[in-house]
Amino acid sequence: MDGMIAMLPAPLQKLSSHIDFQGQKVAERTYQVILTLAGIIGFFVGFWTQQLSYAIFTVMGASAFTALIILPPWPFLFRKNPIVWQTPTEEQETSPDSSEKKDDKKKKETKKTK
Amino acid sequence: MHNLLNRANALLAFTLWVMAAVTAACFLSTVFLDYSVPTKLSVKDVKIRNVMDYATDEQQADLATLNFNLNVDFSKLFNWNVKQLFVYLVAEYKTPVNEVNQVVLWDRIVERSERVVMDEIGIKPKYYFLDDGSNLLKHENVTFVLRYNVIPNAGYLRLVQSSDQIVVPFPSTYSTTRRS
């Protein structure tokens, strides 16, 4: 994947398509619901017109529509709960298992092990 | 699902699953239907010759020529799971030599289209009606029946026999041609 990205022209290499965890959950649920509905509706469309091609085209069309929704990393849908990374800390030259962490917003208790 | 390729992969896989399910549902919705159609078949001008058959020990065999009229409407068969039909006409009879003889005389592929009615007269057979021996002469009941394969979009290849068949007695003398 990194090799492919290196082959793209320079402005495109900086584009990223990552989405946060909540967004991934939303994206997965979106395509499951849309495609299942398309399958059911497509079956009835095909049965009514007695053409199997219409049923398959319905599913394919719904898949293309879903691709427009979930593939690009839309900020208003998929980047609403960004992952909060903790800031990196100073390296401590004493015991490696007692590192202190500084939190910006969230406080977490870390247990010191011996 | 964190990058575009992951999401595209998941979407494609699920799409294929749904398409397979729709196709399976299409098969299930048509598997128990009745696929037999009535036909109007008549056989005319049956003539038998006794010809040299170099491949057999008896060296002579009966060869029958005939033509037939066929009128059949296939429209009710073409549901959404039927791609085409392979229709063929069989002559079946019993002789002292062979318990079962089945000779295919003619076949045709009927594809899905606007009009699938067949109404033809004077159809000549495509294939020879050569007996295994000389036992067609004076035969009392040669049965002509139309059978067809229903070729589906999804499912197994189904063989159906038409609900009508006719029994034709064969002539009691050989016909002569200019050359024999």
HADDOCK unambig.tbl for C-alpha pairs under 7 A between the chains (distance, minus, plus):
assign (segid A and resid 17 and name CA) (segid B and resid 3 and name CA) 5.07 0.50 0.50
assign (segid A and resid 17 and name CA) (segid B and resid 4 and name CA) 5.60 0.50 0.50
assign (segid A and resid 18 and name CA) (segid B and resid 2 and name CA) 4.93 0.50 0.50
assign (segid A and resid 18 and name CA) (segid B and resid 3 and name CA) 4.69 0.50 0.50
assign (segid A and resid 19 and name CA) (segid B and resid 2 and name CA) 5.49 0.50 0.50
assign (segid A and resid 19 and name CA) (segid B and resid 3 and name CA) 6.99 0.50 0.50
assign (segid A and resid 24 and name CA) (segid B and resid 1 and name CA) 5.96 0.50 0.50
assign (segid A and resid 24 and name CA) (segid B and resid 2 and name CA) 6.76 0.50 0.50
assign (segid A and resid 31 and name CA) (segid B and resid 11 and name CA) 6.84 0.50 0.50
assign (segid A and resid 35 and name CA) (segid B and resid 15 and name CA) 6.81 0.50 0.50
assign (segid A and resid 36 and name CA) (segid B and resid 18 and name CA) 6.86 0.50 0.50
assign (segid A and resid 39 and name CA) (segid B and resid 18 and name CA) 5.89 0.50 0.50
assign (segid A and resid 39 and name CA) (segid B and resid 22 and name CA) 6.20 0.50 0.50
assign (segid A and resid 43 and name CA) (segid B and resid 22 and name CA) 5.98 0.50 0.50
assign (segid A and resid 50 and name CA) (segid B and resid 79 and name CA) 5.89 0.50 0.50
assign (segid A and resid 50 and name CA) (segid B and resid 80 and name CA) 4.32 0.50 0.50
assign (segid A and resid 51 and name CA) (segid B and resid 80 and name CA) 4.82 0.50 0.50
assign (segid A and resid 52 and name CA) (segid B and resid 80 and name CA) 5.52 0.50 0.50
assign (segid A and resid 52 and name CA) (segid B and resid 81 and name CA) 6.89 0.50 0.50
assign (segid A and resid 56 and name CA) (segid B and resid 19 and name CA) 6.44 0.50 0.50
assign (segid A and resid 59 and name CA) (segid B and resid 19 and name CA) 6.78 0.50 0.50
assign (segid A and resid 63 and name CA) (segid B and resid 15 and name CA) 6.48 0.50 0.50
assign (segid A and resid 71 and name CA) (segid B and resid 4 and name CA) 5.75 0.50 0.50
assign (segid A and resid 71 and name CA) (segid B and resid 7 and name CA) 6.30 0.50 0.50
assign (segid A and resid 71 and name CA) (segid B and resid 8 and name CA) 6.61 0.50 0.50
